[in-house]
Amino acid sequence: MVLWSYNLKGNTMNTFFSFTTILAAIMAVGAIEDCGGHCAGQENWLMFTIMVAIMLVSGIMTILTLNKGQ
């Protein structure tokens, strides 16, 4: 919570990329869930791949947008 409060002081792009990374990871896992075994074979590997790519790019951008002198 302290980190989020710190980011709200002016580094909004870092906050945006942080939330995007977390949400993309959640969506990637949700894309390959198999409905508890009731819908076997219905995994969405294309969406999983797209969400992993978004997660990686957002994670890298989160690191790059950190303020190093503050």
C-alpha positions in Angstrom: 0.0 0.0 0.0 2.9 2.4 0.7 4.3 1.8 -2.8 0.9 2.6 -4.4 0.6 5.8 -2.3 4.1 6.7 -3.4 3.2 6.1 -7.1 0.1 8.3 -6.9 2.3 11.3 -6.2 3.2 11.7 -9.9 4.4 8.5 -11.5 1.1 7.5 -13.0 2.6 5.5 -15.9 4.4 3.2 -13.5 1.2 2.6 -11.7 -0.6 1.9 -15.0 2.0 -0.6 -16.1 2.0 -2.2 -12.7 -1.7 -2.8 -12.7 -1.6 -3.9 -16.3 1.0 -6.5 -15.5 -1.0 -8.0 -12.7 -4.3 -8.0 -14.6 -2.7 -9.6 -17.7 -1.2 -12.4 -15.5 -4.7 -13.1 -14.0 -6.3 -13.1 -17.5 -3.6 -15.4 -18.9 -4.2 -18.0 -16.1 -8.0 -17.6 -16.7 -7.6 -18.3 -20.4 -6.2 -21.8 -19.9 -8.5 -22.9 -17.0 -10.4 -26.0 -18.0 -13.7 -25.3 -16.2 -13.0 -27.8 -13.5 -12.8 -30.7 -16.1 -16.3 -30.1 -17.5 -15.1 -28.5 -20.8 -11.9 -30.4 -21.5 -10.1 -29.1 -24.6 -11.6 -25.6 -24.4 -8.4 -23.9 -23.4 -7.7 -20.6 -25.2 -4.0 -20.8 -25.9 -4.1 -17.8 -28.3 -5.4 -15.5 -25.6 -2.9 -17.0 -23.1 0.0 -16.2 -25.5 -1.3 -12.6 -26.0 -1.8 -12.0 -22.3 1.7 -13.3 -21.5 3.2 -11.0 -24.1 1.3 -8.0 -22.7 2.4 -9.1 -19.2 6.0 -9.2 -20.2 6.0 -5.9 -22.0 4.1 -4.2 -19.1 6.5 -5.7 -16.6 9.5 -4.4 -18.5 7.9 -1.0 -18.8 7.1 -1.0 -15.1 10.8 -1.4 -14.3 11.9 1.2 -16.9 9.5 3.9 -15.6 10.7 3.7 -12.0 12.1 7.0 -10.7 15.6 6.1 -9.6 16.6 9.3 -7.8 13.6 9.6 -5.4 
